[in-house]
Amino acid sequence: MEHTNGRGPTWHGLLASLLIASYLMTYAANAHDDALEREQLTTLARQIELIDRLAEHTTDSAPEARTRYHFDYTRLRDDLRRVRIGIQDYLVPRRAQPRDPAAIDGNYTQRDDRNERQP
């Protein structure tokens, strides 16, 4: 049994204060983590935008004569746009709605059979 003489806090009071302080520190750390995550996602969205611009520029300056296989910049740009929109929807949600279940393609090689030799 705990004995107090009225001059100091009880063990229960100290424990409660310690638990509250621990919770507040955890809450502050989580708020910091959320802010850091938002900052990192914002940076990532900007980098994706830069990659998209580079892909657009590369598409415009790609040589006319295509080889049998070539990089599909249009598909890449579609996937980049999809990822960028996903990040923006997370950072600034419009409203609760179902997620888009379509997967990113990821296959950026196209085969051009027009340049293949006929037997």
C-alpha positions, 0 to 999 in steps of 0.5 A, spaced: 500 500 500 502 506 498 503 512 503 503 519 502 503 525 507 500 530 502 507 533 500 508 529 494 505 526 488 503 518 489 506 513 485 499 513 481 500 520 479 507 519 477 505 513 473 499 517 470 504 523 468 509 519 465 504 515 461 501 522 458 508 525 457 510 519 453 503 519 449 505 527 448 512 525 445 509 519 441 504 524 438 509 529 437 513 524 433 508 522 429 506 529 427 513 530 425 513 523 421 507 525 417 509 532 416 516 529 413 512 524 409 508 529 406 514 533 404 517 527 401 511 525 397 511 533 395 518 532 393 517 526 389 511 528 385 515 534 383 521 529 381 516 525 377 513 532 374 521 533 371 521 526 369 515 526 365 517 533 362 524 529 360 520 524 357 516 528 353 522 532 350 525 525 349 519 523 345 519 530 341 527 529 339 527 521 338 529 519 331 524 518 326 527 512 323 525 506 328 528 500 330 525 494 331 524 495 338 524 502 341 522 505 348 515 507 349 515 514 352 507 514 351 506 508 356 511 511 361 508 518 361 501 515 362 504 511 368 508 517 371 501 521 370 498 515 374 503 515 380 503 523 380 495 523 381 496 518 386 500 522 390 496 528 389 490 524 391 493 522 397 496 529 399 490 533 398 484 528 398 478 530 394 473 525 398 472 518 400 472 514 394 474 507 392 481 506 389 483 505 382 484 498 381 488 498 375 495 496 375 501 500 372 503 497 366 511 497 366 512 494 360 516 500 356 518 496 350 514 496 343 516 491 338 515 494 331 514 489 326 514 493 320 522 493 320 522 486 320 524 482 314 519 478 310 521 471 308 
